[in-house]
Amino acid sequence: MQLLCRNRVADFETWWAIFETHSDAHRDAGLHLQHFWLNADDPDEVFFLFNVDDRARAEAFLDAPQAVEGADESGVVDGDYFFIEEAVRC
């Protein structure tokens, strides 16, 4: 399972500096960053993909007050996340 995230941020450099400081918390929640993208037309819109060890731990991390505080501190304007799985092709 993977977690696909999209954030619109006030300032990419500020957001990235804070995002990087959360790498230990991500790992503790069983989230392992696999890919990272910037919107080619808007560098303040970021997309990133984590491999997920355990969905319940990941959801607890996302719902924790510290995650909300971190998003506010880093300048997240809005965002979405989706737990995704590989689709079997017919």
Secondary structure by P-SEA (a helix, b strand, c coil): cbbbbbbbcccaaaaaaaaaaaaaaaaaacbbbcccccccccccbbbbbbbcccaaaaaaaaacaaaaaaaaaacccccccccccccccc
